[in-house]
Amino acid sequence: MMYRQKYTHEIFLGKIRLVQPVILCGGSGTRLWPLSRTGFPKQFLSLTGKESLFQQAALRLSELGDSGIDVAKPIIVTGEEHRFLAAEQLREIGIDIGAALLEPAGRNTAPALTLAALAAQQGGEDPVLVVTPADQTVTDAKAFNDAMREAIRQANDGAIVILGIKPSAPETGYGYVQAHVNSGQAFMEVMRFVEKPTAEIAQQYLDEGGYYWNAGMFVLRASVWIKALQSFRPDILQATTQSWNKRIADANLATQFVRPGKEEFLAIPPESIDYAVMEPSTNSAFTVGMVPLDAGWSDLGAWEAVWDAMAKDQYGNASHGDVLTTDSNNTLVHASHRLVTLVGVRDLIVVETSDAVLVADKKSSQDVKHIVKQLQNTQRDEYIMHRKVHRPWGWYDSVDEGDRFKVKRIQVKPGASLSLQQHQYRAEHWIVVKGTAEIINGDKQFTLQENQSTYIALGEVHRLTNPGTVPLEIIEVQSGGYLGEDDIVRLMDNYGRIYNREY
């Protein structure tokens, strides 16, 4: 039976006033290395279209509004290191952030959702939270909207709702939800949650029916989440509330970055939404239901899933970039910087970046994470950053380096500026190749045009600004005994990074 009458749902009945999108933007996507890295994880990659997975999630949620649903600006929960990347990607698609909640460390999804629920209630509202990971793809927008709006209607009446995916194969990489199937009903009672199964058990679920993949998308009122957490994990609620009460916001930036208290946040017990609330809520005083989602969903958890989601030629080959194949079948080739060719191969994954190449059997694509672990254990940079690194002012690409020198190509967005800074161990030459540069170099301020240059001595205070309307590009040549990115003494900054040594 459903337990709707045990919960005070009558206070929720009526028109839906406000839906609050919550995008959980953590995770590193190690199984999609070398494209996905901790400094630029998979949610920010464009794998199945021109928009990144994060941008696709934000656009999907922004389109949920109708005559009875008002959609608020999204709340983003992400890490400190990805804050500008998330803000810039949303700016590119014309979506304003309601708030970006910056976790000082990963504590899994239950504390992340708790931060979002506390933030959503700050204005005195009790919105319906539509919670989704940032790294999924959906191909049928109408089916997604229909299912999510049904979930919103149920959540508006006090239910805790999960979106379930009808399994198409005995997948062992997902958790499952067993639902009480009612013919013609869009809202089903959740009977239990089950962990990632063995292949044999997954096949049994497929044969029996009534089992769905857990998509990790949840819909519920902010107050319902808080009450459920208070019932089942009061320790998480108390610790997260203490961290929230010590929050600091960057009021001087266009995007509201909110930092919960770090010391208090690190004391929060790490736990998932499923373990903390969803599993203990079944057969309780809370109504827990599922809405089936048949919308071409995928979480793109490994390269084989990316191949499955991409368009293919007549031989089953999926490709991106400059790729040529002959006598090859059922392959995925992702070329980022150069021509990649395949001859006479089958069922391969080939991914090329500026500093790494992956070649894997498609069936073993889940095991790429083991390569990442080796890179991490040997402290190699290739698991952290790409050669091209994005910053709030633009980006830089480390094109060459050797003993006591490094060469970078730097692009600065119109109107943007690097911090006023100095270095303890290196000197720099700047050569303008495109646009106009405003320079502070010691006690001098001047403008450089294309083909002009300046030398910045070791220890000299300096700054680079683009005053123009087109991107500024320079070539920077560094020389010195230490050329690490942490050799920055930042004196003034437009992006709140005075105490954070990042370029």
Residue pairs with C-beta under 8 A, 6 or more apart in sequence:
1 189
2 189
2 287
2 289
3 283
3 284
3 285
3 286
3 287
4 157
4 158
4 159
4 287
6 285
6 287
7 158
7 285
7 286
7 287
8 158
9 157
9 158
9 159
9 287
11 158
12 156
12 157
12 158
12 221
13 156
13 157
14 156
15 68
16 68
16 69
16 70
16 128
16 152
16 153
16 156
17 70
17 125
17 127
18 70
18 72
18 125
18 127
18 128
19 64
19 65
19 69
19 70
19 71
19 72
19 127
19 128
19 130
19 152
20 72
20 74
20 75
20 98
20 116
20 120
20 125
20 127
20 128
20 129
20 130
20 222
21 58
21 61
21 62
21 64
21 71
21 72
21 74
21 75
21 130
21 132
22 74
22 75
22 77
22 113
22 116
22 120
22 129
22 130
22 131
22 132
23 54
23 57
23 58
23 61
23 74
23 75
23 76
23 77
23 132
23 133
23 134
24 77
24 109
24 112
24 113
24 131
24 132
24 133
24 134
25 43
25 54
25 76
25 77
25 78
25 82
25 86
25 134
26 77
26 78
26 79
26 103
26 106
26 109
26 112
27 41
27 42
27 43
27 133
27 134
27 135
28 36
28 37
28 38
28 41
28 42
29 36
29 41
29 42
29 43
29 45
29 135
30 36
30 368
30 369
30 372
30 373
30 383
31 301
31 302
31 303
31 365
31 366
31 368
31 369
32 42
32 45
32 47
32 300
32 302
32 303
32 306
32 368
33 356
33 358
33 368
33 369
33 371
33 372
33 375
33 383
34 351
34 353
34 355
34 356
34 357
34 358
34 382
35 42
35 45
35 47
35 334
35 336
35 351
35 353
36 42
36 45
37 382
37 383
37 384
37 385
37 386
38 81
38 383
38 384
38 385
39 81
39 384
39 385
39 386
39 389
40 85
40 385
40 386
40 390
41 82
41 135
42 53
42 135
42 300
43 52
43 53
43 54
43 57
43 133
43 134
43 135
44 52
44 53
44 54
44 82
44 85
44 86
44 89
45 52
45 53
46 52
46 53
47 53
47 137
47 300
47 306
47 309
47 310
48 137
48 300
48 306
48 309
48 310
49 56
51 59
51 93
52 89
53 134
53 135
53 136
53 137
53 300
54 86
54 89
54 134
54 135
55 89
55 90
55 92
55 93
56 137
56 138
57 132
57 133
57 134
57 135
57 136
58 74
58 90
58 93
58 95
59 93
59 95
60 132
60 138
60 141
60 144
61 71
61 74
61 130
61 132
62 71
62 74
62 95
63 141
63 145
64 71
64 130
64 145
64 148
64 149
64 152
65 71
66 149
69 149
69 152
72 98
72 127
73 95
73 96
73 97
73 98
74 90
74 95
74 97
74 98
75 97
75 98
75 99
75 100
75 101
75 116
75 119
75 120
76 86
76 90
76 97
76 99
76 100
76 101
77 101
77 103
77 112
77 113
77 115
77 116
78 86
78 100
78 101
78 102
78 103
79 102
79 103
79 106
80 102
80 103
80 104
80 259
80 500
83 100
83 102
83 255
83 257
84 390
84 391
84 392
84 495
85 390
86 97
86 100
87 97
87 100
87 254
87 255
87 392
88 390
88 392
90 96
90 97
97 255
97 256
98 256
99 119
99 256
99 258
100 255
100 256
100 257
100 258
101 112
101 115
101 116
101 119
101 258
101 260
102 257
102 258
102 259
102 260
103 111
103 112
103 115
103 260
103 265
104 259
104 260
104 262
104 265
104 266
105 265
105 266
106 270
107 265
107 268
107 269
107 270
107 271
108 270
108 271
108 272
109 216
109 272
109 273
110 229
110 233
110 236
110 271
110 272
110 273
110 275
110 276
110 277
111 236
111 239
111 240
111 265
111 268
111 270
111 271
113 129
113 131
113 218
113 225
113 273
114 225
114 226
114 229
114 236
114 237
114 240
114 241
115 240
115 243
115 244
115 260
116 129
116 131
117 129
117 222
117 225
117 226
118 226
118 240
118 241
118 244
119 244
119 258
120 127
120 129
120 222
121 222
121 223
121 226
125 222
126 221
126 222
126 223
127 221
127 222
128 152
128 155
128 156
128 219
128 220
128 221
129 155
129 218
129 219
129 220
129 221
129 222
129 225
130 148
130 151
130 152
130 217
130 219
131 217
131 218
131 219
131 220
131 273
132 216
132 217
133 216
133 217
133 299
135 299
135 300
136 215
136 216
136 217
136 297
136 298
136 299
136 300
137 296
137 297
137 298
137 299
137 300
137 309
138 144
138 295
138 296
138 297
139 295
139 296
139 309
140 294
140 295
140 296
141 295
143 293
143 294
143 295
143 296
144 293
144 295
147 163
147 186
147 291
147 292
147 293
147 294
147 295
148 163
148 219
148 291
150 186
150 187
150 291
151 161
151 163
151 219
151 291
152 219
154 161
154 187
154 219
154 289
154 291
155 161
155 219
155 220
155 221
155 224
156 221
158 221
158 224
158 287
159 187
159 220
159 287
159 288
159 289
160 218
160 220
160 224
160 225
160 228
160 277
160 278
160 281
160 286
160 287
160 288
160 289
161 187
161 218
161 219
161 220
161 288
161 289
161 290
161 291
162 177
162 190
162 214
162 215
162 217
162 218
162 219
162 278
162 288
162 289
162 290
162 291
163 215
163 217
163 218
163 219
163 290
163 291
163 292
163 293
164 177
164 179
164 188
164 212
164 213
164 214
164 215
164 290
164 291
164 292
164 293
165 174
165 212
165 213
165 215
165 292
165 293
165 294
165 297
166 212
166 213
166 292
166 294
167 174
167 176
167 202
167 205
167 206
167 211
167 212
167 213
169 206
170 199
170 202
170 203
170 205
170 206
171 202
171 213
172 196
172 197
172 198
172 199
172 202
173 196
173 301
173 302
173 366
174 196
174 213
174 214
174 299
175 193
175 194
175 195
175 196
175 213
175 214
175 274
176 193
176 194
176 197
176 202
176 205
176 211
176 212
176 213
176 214
177 190
177 192
177 193
177 194
177 211
177 212
177 213
177 214
177 290
178 190
178 191
178 192
178 193
178 194
178 210
178 211
178 212
179 188
179 189
179 190
179 191
179 210
179 211
179 212
179 290
179 292
180 188
180 189
180 190
180 191
180 210
181 188
181 209
181 210
182 188
186 291
186 292
187 289
187 290
187 291
188 289
188 290
188 291
188 292
189 288
189 289
189 290
190 282
190 288
190 289
190 290
191 282
192 279
192 282
193 214
193 274
193 278
193 279
193 282
194 205
194 211
197 205
205 211
212 290
212 292
214 274
215 293
215 297
215 299
216 273
216 299
217 293
218 273
218 278
220 228
224 286
225 277
226 237
228 277
228 281
228 286
229 236
229 237
229 276
229 277
230 237
231 280
231 284
231 286
232 276
232 277
232 280
232 281
233 269
233 271
233 276
233 277
235 269
236 268
236 269
236 271
236 276
239 264
239 267
239 268
239 269
240 260
240 265
240 268
242 261
242 264
242 267
243 260
243 261
243 262
243 264
243 265
243 267
243 268
244 260
244 261
245 261
246 260
246 261
246 263
246 264
247 258
247 259
247 260
247 261
248 258
248 259
249 256
249 257
249 258
249 259
250 256
250 257
250 258
250 259
250 496
252 496
253 495
253 496
257 496
278 288
281 288
282 288
298 305
298 308
298 309
299 305
300 306
300 309
301 366
302 365
302 366
302 368
303 332
303 349
303 351
303 358
303 360
303 362
303 365
303 368
304 332
304 349
304 362
304 363
304 365
304 366
306 318
306 332
307 318
307 330
307 331
307 332
307 349
307 362
310 318
310 320
310 332
311 318
312 318
313 319
315 325
315 328
315 329
315 330
316 329
316 330
316 331
317 325
317 328
317 329
317 330
317 331
317 332
317 333
317 342
318 331
318 332
318 333
319 325
319 332
319 333
319 334
319 335
320 333
320 334
320 335
321 333
321 334
321 335
321 336
321 340
321 352
322 335
322 338
322 339
322 340
323 333
323 335
323 339
323 340
323 341
323 342
324 339
324 340
324 341
324 342
325 331
325 333
325 341
325 342
325 343
326 341
326 342
326 343
326 344
327 343
327 344
328 342
328 343
328 344
328 345
328 346
328 348
329 346
329 347
330 346
330 347
330 362
331 342
331 345
331 346
331 347
331 348
331 349
331 350
331 362
332 348
332 349
332 350
332 351
332 362
333 340
333 342
333 350
333 351
334 350
334 351
334 352
335 352
336 352
336 353
336 354
337 352
337 353
337 354
338 352
340 350
340 352
342 348
342 350
347 361
347 362
347 363
348 359
348 360
348 361
348 362
349 358
349 359
349 360
349 361
349 362
349 365
350 357
350 358
350 359
351 357
351 358
353 386
353 387
354 386
354 387
354 388
354 397
355 382
355 386
355 387
356 382
358 368
358 371
360 367
360 368
372 383
375 382
375 383
376 383
387 397
387 398
387 399
388 395
388 396
388 397
389 395
389 396
389 397
389 398
389 503
391 502
391 503
392 416
392 494
392 495
393 412
393 413
393 416
393 417
393 418
393 494
393 495
394 410
394 411
394 412
394 413
394 416
394 466
394 471
394 472
395 410
395 411
396 408
396 409
396 410
396 411
396 476
396 503
397 408
397 409
397 410
398 406
398 407
398 408
399 407
399 408
399 409
400 406
400 407
401 407
401 483
404 479
404 480
404 481
404 483
405 477
405 478
405 479
405 483
406 477
406 478
406 483
407 475
407 476
407 477
407 478
408 475
408 476
408 478
409 473
409 474
409 475
409 476
410 464
410 473
410 474
410 475
410 476
411 471
411 472
411 473
412 418
412 435
412 437
412 464
412 465
412 466
412 471
412 472
412 473
412 474
413 466
413 471
414 466
414 468
414 469
414 470
414 471
414 472
415 466
415 467
416 465
416 466
416 494
417 463
417 464
417 465
417 466
417 494
418 463
418 464
418 465
418 503
419 463
419 488
419 490
419 491
419 492
419 493
419 494
419 495
419 497
419 498
420 440
420 461
420 462
420 463
420 490
420 491
420 492
420 493
421 461
421 462
421 463
421 488
421 489
421 490
421 491
422 459
422 460
422 461
422 462
422 489
422 491
423 458
423 459
423 480
423 487
423 488
423 489
424 458
424 459
424 487
424 489
425 458
425 480
425 481
425 482
425 483
425 487
426 458
426 478
426 479
426 480
426 481
426 482
426 483
426 487
427 455
427 456
427 457
427 458
427 478
427 479
427 480
428 455
428 456
428 462
428 476
428 477
428 478
428 479
429 453
429 454
429 455
429 456
429 476
429 477
429 479
430 437
430 439
430 448
430 453
430 454
430 456
430 464
430 474
430 475
430 476
431 451
431 452
431 453
431 474
431 475
431 476
431 477
432 448
432 449
432 450
432 451
432 452
432 453
432 472
432 473
432 474
433 450
433 451
433 473
433 474
433 475
434 450
434 470
434 471
434 472
434 473
435 450
435 466
435 468
435 470
435 471
435 472
435 473
436 447
436 448
436 449
436 466
436 467
436 468
436 472
437 447
437 448
437 464
437 465
437 466
437 472
437 474
438 445
438 446
438 447
438 464
438 465
438 466
438 467
439 445
439 446
439 447
439 448
439 454
439 462
439 463
439 464
439 465
440 461
440 462
440 463
441 454
441 456
441 460
441 462
442 457
442 460
442 461
442 462
446 454
447 467
448 454
456 462
458 480
461 491
463 492
464 472
464 474
466 472
485 501
485 502
485 503
486 501
488 501
488 502
488 503
490 497
490 498
490 500
490 501
491 498
492 498
